[in-house]
Amino acid sequence: MNIYGIKAIYLFEMARTWRTIMQSIASPVLSTSLYFIVFGTAIGSRMASIDGVSYGAFIVPGLIMLSLLTESISNASFGIYMPKFTGTIYELLSAPISAIETVIGYVGAAATKSVIIGTIILITARLFVDFSIEHPVWMIAFLVLTSVTFSLFGFIIGVWADSFQKLQIVPLMIVTPLAFLGGSFYSINMLPPFWQKIALFNPVVYLVSGFRWSFYGVADVDVGISLGMTFLFMLACLAAIWWIFRTGYKIKN
Amino acid sequence: MKPLDHSRMPESPGASAPIISVSGLSKTYASGFQALRSIDLEIRRGEIFALLGPNGAGKTTLISIICGIVNPSTGTVTADGHDIVGDYRPARTKIGLVPQELTTDAFESVWATVSFSRGLFGKPANPAYIEKILKDLSLWEKKDTKIMALSGGMKRRVMIAKALSHEPKILFLDEPTAGVDVELRRDMWNMVRGLRESGVTIILTTHYIEEAEEMADRIGVINKGEIVLVEDKHTLMQKLGKKQLTLHLQSPLTALPPDLQSEHLQLSADGADLVYTFDTQSEETGIATLLRRLNEHGIDFKDLRTSESSLEDIFVSLVRGRS
């Protein structure tokens, strides 16, 4: 096990985070604050509470999830895309480091950053609305699991992308719609029955539902299923990464 | 307790074995381009080996395979006895690579990027060693500078520092002096010699023949994915090197006097130059005799020059001969 190698990648990536602290932390915090002002305070004050939770509090888990997803994907994809773009990937490929160790370094750093951002948003949200966390351990578990899973997904996108445009397209065209339609701002029970069925094909529904359960004990789908689906998605990402390294897809020519 | 002095330790049984052994190595890219055709090559421990070849000959592909950047199609490579695929960790730990392109991070400091490389190659941090490398490469002053603020030559030094950061036993330099100014080139040559003295095996690719001539112990010529020859540099120069004496005549000749005719002496087409070819290595070059006899014939010359076939001529004739 090349522990020094993992550590080197992890610290290198974290250094990038600290160097870009303003856009890393400030921008998600700012955008989330805007959501709270618009949806939580302005619109939320005229909305009925959902499942006994005030609307302002109801959107907190969804908003954190929204940031976790986009941040995890963008950090991890950027982390592995940059060496490909600048050409410094030669060093990674010629180093005595295995695929798993490489992934631990990059994904670990991206996930760490996501967890930090999630925590900061949680604290920011507390300034706008009053909420409690019923199952803190599960809350942390979902936070970490989602960060890791979507950092893995981001890693795959970073390997796949061969232009900055492609790097943006998946988060923008697929993840953001899924996150918005995944019940970040509403309970899917509010949808007509047909659309409720469709919504169950959206993986984000399970993440948001499970995460919201850890806050308020209410969920759109059973928390066990939420957990199961998250793990399933994580396994799918791991399988894709295993395939990437085995075949050298877009990394080795 | 005194530290172990490696230079005085008895040589291990494998010490004379080649440090890199390439056998039957072929590479066909997905595009169908066959970059390497069944290469066999052995690099001796502690030597400077220059791999010469025109652009597109397969130099970089060969190096990239040995370093693990490109997957081989067929064949095997061992580095210090370790298979580069099956046993890649010990193999790669021993290898340092300075690639051809100036590929560096932009926002990291010199110190950070070199330390990163050491960690990546599985070595614990050793600030004293990094400091030594940076000082040796005249980078110490720049250690906190962001890489993007460095000149091209400085970036090249950073890449060498990165390659040396994990104390490799084998160093690959892919076109190390392409686009490098004279001063840096001389520094680099000195550095390479210093490394060899410390026991590092160096493989460099170049298309500057003078570089190979200046530095290498042995020379390999690669063309169209095949190793054309591998030879000790001096043997190669001796075998194929020729010297020519050109005499620019006072007045053109229409023909050589019959008793001067020989395979070594030729009259140029316009009759203005006499070209005498002789073996650089032989004791008796025959120049004195030639000049005396020209004098006897009353053939005067106003200028003369001698030229030695360089590695370049040898190289060009080899590569041309094959194509």
Interface residues (C-beta under 8 A of the other chain):
Chain A: N2 I3 Y4 G5 K7 A8 I9 L11 F12 A15 R16 R19 T86 G87 T88 Y90 E91 L92 L93 S94 A95 P96 I97 G248 K252 N253
Chain B: Y29 A30 C67 G68 I69 V70 N71 Y88 R89 P90 A91 R92 T93 I95 L97 P99 E101 T103 T104 D105 A106 F107 E108 A112 S115 F116 S117 R118 G119 L120 F121 G122 K123 P124 A125 K162
